[in-house]
């Protein structure tokens, strides 16, 4: 879309993280700004450190004060494209009346893999068997590892171990024995983690579906030919365009509806009989790889979706 089909000007904010600064992420931010220009959207960029969270204290903020606070920080906008995982700031902006894409709740559910799988399981969405580690505290750690007995019993080996917060497959490990399981668990320490069934039929391969609105706009097949059980491109995987089956598309869309996401990257594994199993859902999926693979720029589709939502 090269021109704005709507009459009234639309203003928006793009919120990114101040401390995640490299070319891999800045190119995505630039694509959003370029897409906004094509759509005649006045999109202004802010980092999370440029919008301080100031709370009024012991009195309730009057509507006029909320309006003044908005003007003093950022000004008015029809929407916020929240390309960050600063959940506290996202909640703060929503409380000030801004409509966020994605919402704070959707980002929180997607960012924490244990919350993702809790929501997916409740909705009956197929996924690998999952065991969530009990919570401990930073200054205590795991004083015993008795729960690993049950992990062995219900998950078995090989066992996939994931930190609940992580990206690009960098916080995902594979344990082939109790010794390895214990070592990995202790190395992760008190950070939230989960244990998952290893889907042998999907070793080193999966599908990434890019969802915007209620549509899969692009998909790619990711595979590893270096022996890594992960298919992530950052972990050395390769990619090629992929035509998803209807069952895979329906599953990706159901995930996004379940989590309340306007857009996301959904990773799907291949079950024993080829049936799709949801691996992960990424609210702020880095889409440069899928662009390089398919030529589809998700920035255009995301802002077109937001524009439709704002106008209707």
C-alpha positions as CSV (number, residue, x, y, z in Angstrom):
1,X,0.0,0.0,0.0
2,X,1.6,3.2,-1.1
3,X,-1.0,5.8,-0.1
4,X,-3.2,6.4,2.9
5,X,-6.8,5.4,2.0
6,X,-8.1,7.2,5.1
7,X,-8.9,10.9,5.3
8,X,-8.0,11.7,8.9
9,X,-4.3,11.7,9.9
10,X,-3.2,9.0,12.3
11,X,-0.5,9.5,14.9
12,X,1.3,6.7,16.6
13,X,4.3,6.0,18.9
14,X,6.9,3.3,18.3
15,X,8.4,2.2,21.6
16,X,11.7,0.3,21.6
17,X,14.2,-0.7,24.2
18,X,17.0,1.7,25.1
19,X,19.5,-0.9,25.9
20,X,19.0,-3.4,23.0
21,X,21.0,-1.5,20.5
22,X,22.5,-3.3,17.4
23,X,21.9,-3.4,13.7
24,X,19.8,-6.6,13.9
25,X,17.1,-4.7,15.8
26,X,17.6,-1.2,14.4
27,X,16.8,-2.4,10.9
28,X,13.3,-3.5,12.1
29,X,12.7,-0.1,13.8
30,X,13.7,1.6,10.6
31,X,11.3,-0.6,8.5
32,X,8.5,0.5,10.8
33,X,9.2,4.1,10.3
34,X,9.5,3.6,6.5
35,X,6.2,1.7,6.4
36,X,4.5,4.4,8.5
37,X,5.7,7.0,6.0
38,X,4.2,5.0,3.1
39,X,0.9,4.8,4.9
40,X,0.9,8.5,5.9
41,X,1.1,7.6,9.6
42,X,2.8,10.1,11.8
43,X,4.9,7.6,13.7
44,X,7.2,9.0,16.4
45,X,9.9,6.8,18.0
46,X,10.6,6.6,21.7
47,X,12.8,4.3,23.8
48,X,11.5,2.9,27.1
49,X,14.0,5.1,29.1
50,X,12.5,8.2,27.4
51,X,9.1,7.6,29.0
52,X,9.6,7.5,32.8
53,X,7.0,5.8,34.9
54,X,5.9,8.5,37.3
55,X,3.0,7.6,39.7
56,X,1.1,10.3,41.5
57,X,1.5,8.9,45.0
58,X,-1.2,9.3,47.7
59,X,-3.9,10.8,45.6
60,X,-5.9,9.8,42.6
61,X,-4.8,11.5,39.4
62,X,-7.6,13.7,37.9
63,X,-8.4,13.2,34.2
64,X,-6.9,16.6,33.4
65,X,-3.7,15.6,35.1
66,X,-3.5,12.4,33.2
67,X,-3.9,14.4,30.0
68,X,-1.1,16.8,31.1
69,X,1.2,13.9,31.9
70,X,0.6,12.4,28.5
71,X,1.4,15.7,26.8
72,X,4.5,16.3,28.9
73,X,6.0,12.9,28.0
74,X,5.0,12.0,24.5
75,X,1.9,13.9,23.3
76,X,-1.3,12.5,22.0
77,X,-1.4,9.4,19.8
78,X,-4.0,7.1,18.3
79,X,-1.9,4.0,19.1
80,X,1.4,2.7,20.4
81,X,3.3,0.1,18.6
82,X,5.0,-1.4,21.6
83,X,8.1,-3.2,20.2
84,X,9.6,-4.0,23.6
85,X,9.0,-6.3,26.6
86,X,9.0,-3.7,29.3
87,X,5.7,-4.9,30.7
88,X,5.6,-2.3,33.5
89,X,5.9,0.6,30.9
90,X,3.3,-1.1,28.7
91,X,0.8,-1.3,31.6
92,X,1.6,2.3,32.5
93,X,0.8,3.5,29.0
94,X,-2.4,1.5,28.9
95,X,-3.4,3.1,32.2
96,X,-2.8,6.5,30.6
97,X,-5.3,5.6,27.9
98,X,-3.2,4.5,25.0
99,X,-4.1,1.5,22.9
100,X,-1.0,-0.8,22.6
101,X,-0.2,-3.2,19.8
102,X,0.5,-5.8,21.3
103,X,-1.2,-5.3,24.6
104,X,0.7,-5.6,27.9
105,X,-1.1,-8.8,28.8
106,X,-0.5,-10.5,25.4
107,X,3.2,-9.6,25.6
108,X,3.5,-10.9,29.2
109,X,1.8,-14.2,28.3
110,X,4.1,-14.7,25.3
111,X,7.3,-13.6,26.9
112,X,7.1,-16.1,29.8
113,X,7.1,-19.5,28.2
114,X,5.5,-21.1,31.2
115,X,2.5,-18.7,31.0
116,X,2.3,-19.3,27.3
117,X,2.0,-23.1,27.7
118,X,-0.5,-22.7,30.6
119,X,-2.8,-20.6,28.3
120,X,-2.3,-22.9,25.3
121,X,-3.0,-26.0,27.4
122,X,-6.2,-24.6,28.8
123,X,-7.3,-23.9,25.3
124,X,-6.6,-27.5,24.2
125,X,-3.8,-26.5,21.8
126,X,-1.5,-29.4,21.0
127,X,2.1,-29.0,22.2
128,X,4.9,-31.1,23.7
129,X,4.4,-32.5,27.2
130,X,5.6,-29.8,29.6
131,X,6.6,-29.7,33.2
132,X,7.1,-26.3,34.8
133,X,9.8,-26.1,37.5
134,X,8.7,-25.0,41.0
135,X,9.6,-21.4,41.8
136,X,12.5,-20.6,44.1
137,X,14.3,-17.5,45.3
138,X,17.5,-15.9,44.1
139,X,19.1,-16.0,47.6
140,X,18.1,-19.6,48.2
141,X,18.2,-21.5,44.9
142,X,17.2,-25.1,44.7
143,X,18.1,-26.7,48.0
144,X,16.9,-30.0,46.7
145,X,16.2,-31.3,43.2
146,X,13.6,-33.9,44.1
147,X,11.2,-32.6,41.5
148,X,13.6,-33.9,38.8
149,X,12.4,-37.4,39.8
150,X,9.0,-36.5,38.4
151,X,10.5,-34.8,35.4
152,X,12.3,-38.0,34.5
153,X,9.1,-40.0,35.0
154,X,6.7,-37.8,32.9
155,X,9.1,-36.3,30.4
156,X,11.9,-38.8,30.1
157,X,15.1,-38.5,28.0
158,X,16.1,-36.7,25.9
159,X,14.6,-33.8,27.8
160,X,14.4,-30.3,26.5
161,X,15.1,-27.7,29.2
162,X,14.1,-24.1,28.5
163,X,14.5,-20.9,30.5
164,X,11.1,-19.2,30.6
165,X,12.6,-16.0,29.3
166,X,14.8,-16.2,26.3
167,X,15.0,-15.7,22.5
168,X,16.6,-17.0,19.4
169,X,17.0,-20.5,21.0
170,X,19.9,-19.3,23.1
171,X,18.4,-20.4,26.4
172,X,17.3,-23.9,25.3
173,X,19.2,-27.0,26.2
174,X,19.0,-30.8,25.8
175,X,19.6,-33.3,28.6
176,X,20.2,-36.9,27.7
177,X,20.7,-38.2,31.3
178,X,20.0,-37.4,34.9
179,X,23.5,-36.1,35.2
180,X,23.0,-33.7,32.3
181,X,19.6,-32.7,33.6
182,X,21.0,-31.9,37.0
183,X,23.9,-29.9,35.6
184,X,21.6,-27.8,33.3
185,X,19.1,-27.2,36.1
186,X,21.9,-26.0,38.5
187,X,23.5,-23.8,35.8
188,X,20.2,-22.1,35.2
189,X,19.9,-21.5,38.9
190,X,16.9,-19.7,40.3
191,X,15.6,-18.4,37.0
192,X,12.2,-19.8,35.9
193,X,12.5,-22.8,33.7
194,X,10.5,-25.6,32.2
195,X,11.1,-29.1,30.9
196,X,9.6,-30.5,27.7
197,X,9.2,-33.7,25.7
198,X,11.8,-34.0,22.9
199,X,9.9,-34.3,19.6
200,X,12.3,-36.6,17.8
201,X,10.4,-36.4,14.5
202,X,11.1,-32.6,14.5
203,X,14.8,-32.8,15.4
204,X,16.5,-29.7,13.9
205,X,13.4,-28.5,12.0
206,X,10.3,-26.5,12.5
207,X,8.1,-23.9,10.8
208,X,7.8,-20.2,11.6
209,X,4.5,-18.7,10.7
210,X,4.2,-14.9,10.8
211,X,0.7,-13.9,11.9
212,X,-0.8,-10.4,11.5
213,X,-4.4,-9.9,12.4
214,X,-6.2,-13.0,11.5
215,X,-4.0,-14.0,8.7
216,X,-0.7,-15.8,8.2
217,X,1.2,-13.4,5.9
218,X,4.4,-15.4,5.5
219,X,6.0,-18.7,6.6
220,X,9.4,-20.4,6.4
221,X,10.8,-23.8,7.0
222,X,13.8,-23.7,9.3
223,X,16.2,-26.6,9.5
224,X,19.6,-27.5,10.9
225,X,22.2,-29.5,9.0
226,X,24.9,-29.2,11.6
227,X,23.6,-31.7,14.1
228,X,21.9,-29.1,16.4
229,X,18.5,-30.1,17.7
230,X,17.3,-26.5,17.4
231,X,16.3,-25.0,14.1
232,X,16.8,-21.4,15.0
233,X,18.7,-19.3,12.4
234,X,20.7,-17.7,15.2
235,X,21.8,-21.2,16.3
236,X,23.1,-21.9,12.8
237,X,19.9,-23.1,11.1
238,X,19.0,-22.5,7.5
239,X,15.7,-21.4,6.0
240,X,13.5,-21.7,2.9
241,X,10.0,-20.5,1.9
242,X,7.3,-22.8,3.0
243,X,3.6,-23.3,2.1
244,X,1.8,-24.1,5.4
245,X,-1.0,-26.7,5.6
246,X,-4.4,-25.5,6.7
247,X,-4.0,-27.3,10.0
248,X,-0.8,-25.4,10.7
249,X,-2.4,-22.0,9.7
250,X,-5.5,-22.7,11.9
251,X,-3.3,-23.6,14.8
252,X,-1.1,-20.5,14.5
253,X,-4.3,-18.3,14.4
254,X,-5.8,-20.0,17.4
255,X,-2.6,-19.4,19.4
256,X,-2.8,-15.7,18.7
257,X,-6.5,-15.5,19.5
258,X,-5.9,-17.4,22.7
259,X,-3.0,-15.1,23.8
260,X,-4.7,-11.9,22.6
261,X,-2.0,-11.1,20.1
262,X,-2.5,-8.7,17.2
263,X,0.7,-10.1,15.6
264,X,3.2,-12.8,16.4
265,X,5.6,-15.4,15.1
266,X,4.4,-18.9,15.9
267,X,6.9,-21.8,15.8
268,X,5.3,-25.2,15.0
269,X,7.0,-28.6,15.3
270,X,6.3,-31.8,13.3
271,X,4.7,-34.5,15.4
272,X,5.3,-38.3,15.0
273,X,2.6,-38.5,12.3
274,X,3.3,-35.0,10.9
275,X,0.7,-33.4,13.1
276,X,1.5,-29.8,14.2
277,X,2.6,-29.1,17.7
278,X,3.1,-25.6,19.0
279,X,6.7,-25.0,20.2
280,X,6.7,-21.2,21.0
281,X,4.8,-18.0,20.3
282,X,6.8,-14.8,20.0
283,X,4.9,-11.5,20.5
284,X,7.7,-9.3,19.0
285,X,9.0,-11.8,16.5
286,X,12.2,-10.6,14.8
287,X,11.1,-10.7,11.1
288,X,14.2,-9.8,9.2
289,X,14.9,-13.5,8.5
290,X,11.5,-14.2,7.2
291,X,11.8,-11.1,5.0
292,X,15.1,-12.4,3.6
293,X,13.5,-15.8,3.0
294,X,10.1,-14.8,1.6
295,X,10.4,-11.1,0.6
296,X,7.4,-10.3,2.8
297,X,7.9,-7.2,5.0
298,X,5.8,-7.8,8.2
299,X,6.3,-4.1,9.1
300,X,3.9,-3.1,6.3
301,X,1.3,-5.7,7.3
302,X,1.5,-4.8,11.0
303,X,0.9,-1.1,10.4
304,X,-1.8,-1.7,7.9
305,X,-3.5,-3.9,10.5
306,X,-3.1,-1.2,13.2
307,X,-4.4,1.5,10.8
308,X,-7.6,-0.6,10.1
309,X,-8.1,-1.1,13.9
310,X,-7.6,2.6,14.7
311,X,-10.1,3.6,12.0
312,X,-12.7,1.1,12.8
